[in-house]
Amino acid sequence: MSSQADINKLFWHSRRGMLELDVLLVPFLKEAYSDLPDEDKQRYERLLECEDTDMFQWFMQKSVPEDPDLARIVKIILDRVQPKYD
C-alpha cells in the first residue's frame, strides 16, 4: 500500500477506539510506517485485522502472538516506544 487512499484507509483501521491502542498505532503509522520494508508493512496490515483484545494483550506484554510475523511487528512497535537502556 502506498497511495494516499491506501494510507488513509490504514489510518482509519489504526484508530481502534481503545486509547491504549490508538496511542501506539496512529503515531506509528504516521511516523514510522513509510520507512518499513514492504514485508513489515504487510505485517502491520495483518496486525490491523486482529482483535483489539488480542492486540491489547500483546502491547501490554501480557502475551505474545503465536504467529511469528505478528510477533515481529508487535516488537517493532514496542521497541519504537520503549526507551532502550544499556
Secondary structure, 3 states (H helix, E strand, C coil): CCCHHHHHHHHHHHCCCCHHHHHHHHHHHHHCHHHCCHHHHHHHHHHCCCCHHHHHHHHCCCCCCCCHHHHHHHHHHHHHHCCCCC
